Amino acid sequence: MALMASSILAAAMLAGIPEADASYTRLGPEQAATAANITAPATASAAPVTALQQAASSADPGDTIALESGLYNESLIVGRSIELQGLDTGSGRPAFSPASGRVILAAGGAVLHGFSIGEPASGENCTLEVVLPATIYYNDIAGRGAVCPEGPASWNSSQEISYLYESRVLRSRLGNYWADYSGRDANNDGIGDEPVVLNEKNIDYYPLIHPVDRYGVDDEKEVKQELISARLNQSFSISLPANPTTGYQWFVYYDHALLRLESSEFEIGTVAAATPRVGAGGTSVFVFTPLQPGKTTIRFVYKRSWENIVADTRAYHVQITP
């Protein structure tokens, strides 16, 4: 298999220069499985390239591809240092379970998190193969037999992550849930006391005791979304309910190349303004100006700056036309 991986790696590794602003691509199971709209020499044995494979092959280093809930039966070769994010859109973790072949991480710096990694297909000895150093964390993995670590990899998050477990907010690096793990959790933090050792260069030091759905982590589940149609250089506003007296505020994340944040202000509600009272809520108003045509997403998180608990999240998909 090492020889096969080496030939795949040579074909998959394409030169690329990261852009100043990484892009975000989102696909569902049906979109991912469709044939990509590309022109290639026809051969009798060539299988059609899926939209998911095309997205992975054409992405720039640092880009993110988010896959929605569902079953992904296609094999995949990741030959660039991109992030593959599994997004629970209400039907559980997106699951990699190729009918033939496997998912191959063939790029140093690739990241994979938020997925369910199923049992190997018939004739395969694993579902996930790691050729070059990559980061794999916060996944449900069928067991040690579902992975083939050809090269050294990190099976934990690169940094500590705040997570909700058993009604407590904790902070730690997070590994993966392994279905065949039988370690203990003496301090009840949801992380096993003994590591999962795949080989001497591949060790999950922070294995999860339970499947990832038992843990609350930001950005791993679908958030409320709305679609905004905007015109170039014509400002638009987004209003969100807020109450600063509680300590909560909206934190906003957006693409600075496509949008400019003109202002963000709190407005007292009409009833509260007429009859002022302590603790009255109102509305946070954010005004943006589109800078160039394109598609982007504005994400809001409602939380206290000194806490790890997120009270609410919102996402607005913006389509900017000339």
Residue pairs with C-beta under 8 A, 6 or more apart in sequence:
1 125
1 129
1 148
1 150
2 150
5 104
5 106
5 129
5 131
5 150
6 131
8 77
8 104
8 106
8 131
9 79
9 106
9 131
9 132
11 79
12 57
12 77
12 78
12 79
12 80
12 104
12 106
12 107
13 79
13 80
13 106
13 107
14 57
14 79
14 80
16 60
16 61
16 80
17 60
17 61
18 60
18 61
18 62
19 60
19 62
20 257
21 255
21 256
21 257
22 60
22 62
22 63
22 64
23 59
23 60
23 63
23 64
24 63
24 64
24 66
24 297
25 55
25 59
25 63
25 64
25 65
25 66
26 65
26 66
26 67
26 68
26 87
27 51
27 52
27 55
27 65
27 66
27 67
27 68
28 67
28 68
28 70
29 67
29 68
29 70
29 71
29 72
29 94
30 70
31 51
31 52
32 50
32 51
32 52
32 67
32 72
32 74
33 50
33 51
33 52
33 72
33 73
33 74
34 50
34 51
35 48
35 49
35 50
35 51
36 48
36 49
36 50
36 51
36 53
36 54
38 49
38 54
40 46
40 49
49 57
50 74
52 65
52 67
52 72
52 74
52 76
53 74
53 76
53 77
55 65
56 65
56 76
56 77
56 78
56 79
56 80
56 82
56 84
57 77
57 79
57 80
59 65
59 80
59 82
60 80
60 82
61 80
61 81
61 82
61 109
62 81
62 82
62 83
63 80
63 82
63 83
64 82
64 83
64 84
64 85
65 82
65 83
65 84
65 85
66 85
66 86
66 87
67 84
67 85
67 86
67 87
67 94
67 115
68 87
68 89
68 94
68 222
69 87
69 88
69 89
69 90
69 91
69 92
69 93
69 94
70 91
70 94
70 95
71 94
71 95
71 97
72 94
72 95
72 96
72 97
72 98
73 97
73 98
73 99
74 98
74 99
74 101
75 98
75 100
75 101
75 102
75 103
75 104
76 96
76 98
76 103
76 104
77 104
77 106
78 84
78 103
78 104
78 105
78 106
78 107
78 110
78 112
79 106
79 107
80 107
80 110
81 107
81 108
81 109
81 110
82 107
82 110
82 111
83 110
83 111
83 112
83 113
84 110
84 111
84 112
84 113
84 115
85 113
85 114
85 219
86 93
86 94
86 113
86 114
86 115
86 116
86 139
86 220
87 94
87 114
87 220
87 221
87 222
88 94
88 114
88 213
88 220
88 221
88 222
89 221
89 222
90 222
92 116
92 213
93 114
93 115
93 116
93 139
93 140
93 212
93 213
94 114
94 115
94 116
95 115
95 116
95 117
95 118
96 103
96 115
96 116
96 117
96 118
96 127
96 128
97 118
97 119
97 121
97 127
98 121
98 124
98 127
99 121
100 121
100 122
100 123
100 124
101 121
101 124
102 120
102 121
102 124
102 126
102 127
102 128
102 129
102 148
103 117
103 127
103 128
103 129
104 128
104 129
104 130
104 131
105 112
105 128
105 129
105 130
105 131
105 132
105 134
105 136
105 153
106 131
106 132
107 132
107 134
108 132
108 133
108 134
109 133
109 134
109 135
110 132
110 134
110 135
111 134
111 135
111 136
112 128
112 134
112 135
112 136
112 139
113 135
113 136
113 137
113 138
113 139
113 157
113 220
114 138
114 139
114 212
114 220
115 139
115 140
116 139
116 140
117 127
117 128
117 139
117 140
117 141
117 142
117 146
117 147
118 127
118 142
118 146
119 127
119 142
119 145
119 146
120 126
120 127
120 145
120 146
121 127
125 145
125 148
126 145
126 146
126 147
126 148
127 142
127 146
127 147
128 136
128 141
128 146
128 147
128 148
129 147
129 148
129 149
129 150
130 136
130 147
130 148
130 149
130 150
130 151
130 153
130 202
131 150
131 151
132 151
133 151
133 152
133 153
133 154
134 153
134 154
135 153
135 154
135 156
135 157
135 158
136 153
136 154
136 155
136 176
137 154
137 155
137 156
137 157
137 173
137 174
137 175
137 176
138 157
138 174
138 175
138 176
138 208
138 212
138 215
138 217
138 220
139 176
139 177
139 212
140 176
140 177
140 179
140 211
140 212
141 147
141 176
141 177
141 178
141 179
142 179
143 178
143 179
143 180
144 178
144 180
144 196
144 198
145 180
147 198
149 198
149 199
149 201
149 202
151 201
152 201
152 202
153 201
153 202
155 175
155 176
155 196
155 198
155 202
155 203
155 204
155 205
156 173
156 174
156 175
156 204
156 205
156 206
157 173
157 174
157 175
157 206
158 173
159 173
160 171
160 172
160 173
161 171
161 172
161 173
161 174
161 217
162 169
162 170
162 171
162 217
162 218
162 308
163 169
163 170
163 171
163 172
163 174
163 190
163 215
163 216
163 217
164 170
164 215
164 216
164 217
164 308
164 309
165 189
165 190
165 214
165 215
165 216
166 188
166 190
169 307
169 308
169 309
170 189
170 190
171 308
172 189
172 191
172 206
173 205
173 206
174 191
174 206
174 208
174 215
174 217
175 191
175 196
175 204
175 205
175 206
175 207
175 208
176 196
176 204
176 207
176 208
177 207
177 208
177 209
177 210
177 211
177 212
178 196
178 204
178 207
181 192
181 196
181 207
181 209
183 192
183 193
183 194
183 196
183 207
183 209
184 192
184 193
184 194
185 191
185 192
185 193
185 209
186 193
187 193
190 208
190 209
190 210
190 214
190 215
191 206
191 207
191 208
191 209
192 206
192 207
192 208
192 209
194 207
195 203
195 204
195 205
195 206
195 207
196 203
196 204
196 207
197 203
198 204
208 214
208 215
212 220
218 301
218 310
218 313
223 299
223 313
223 314
223 315
224 313
224 314
224 315
225 314
225 315
225 316
225 317
226 314
226 315
226 316
226 317
227 316
227 317
227 318
227 319
228 236
228 238
228 316
228 317
228 318
228 319
229 319
229 321
230 236
230 288
230 290
230 318
230 319
230 320
230 321
231 290
231 320
231 321
231 322
232 290
232 291
232 292
232 293
232 320
232 321
232 322
233 289
233 290
233 291
234 289
234 290
235 262
235 287
235 288
235 289
236 287
236 288
236 290
237 285
237 286
237 287
237 288
238 285
238 286
238 288
238 298
238 300
238 316
239 283
239 284
239 285
239 286
240 250
240 283
240 284
240 286
240 300
240 302
240 314
241 281
241 282
241 283
241 284
242 248
242 249
242 250
242 266
242 281
242 282
242 283
242 284
242 302
243 279
243 280
243 281
243 282
244 266
245 278
245 279
245 280
245 281
246 279
246 304
247 304
247 305
247 306
248 302
248 303
248 304
248 311
249 284
249 302
249 303
249 304
249 305
250 264
250 284
250 286
250 300
250 301
250 302
251 300
251 301
251 302
251 303
252 261
252 264
252 286
252 298
252 299
252 300
253 298
253 299
253 300
253 301
254 261
254 288
254 296
254 297
254 298
254 299
255 296
255 297
257 291
257 292
258 290
258 291
258 292
258 294
258 296
258 318
258 320
259 288
259 289
259 290
259 291
259 296
259 298
259 318
260 288
260 289
260 291
261 286
261 287
261 288
262 287
262 288
262 289
263 285
263 286
263 287
264 284
264 285
264 286
264 287
265 284
265 285
266 282
266 283
266 284
266 285
267 282
267 283
267 284
267 285
268 280
268 282
269 280
269 281
269 282
269 283
271 280
272 280
272 281
272 282
288 298
288 318
290 318
290 320
292 320
293 320
293 321
293 322
294 320
295 317
295 318
295 319
295 320
296 317
296 318
296 320
297 315
297 316
297 317
297 318
298 315
298 316
298 318
299 313
299 314
299 315
299 316
300 313
300 314
300 315
300 316
301 310
301 312
301 313
302 310
302 311
302 312
302 313
302 314
303 309
303 310
303 311
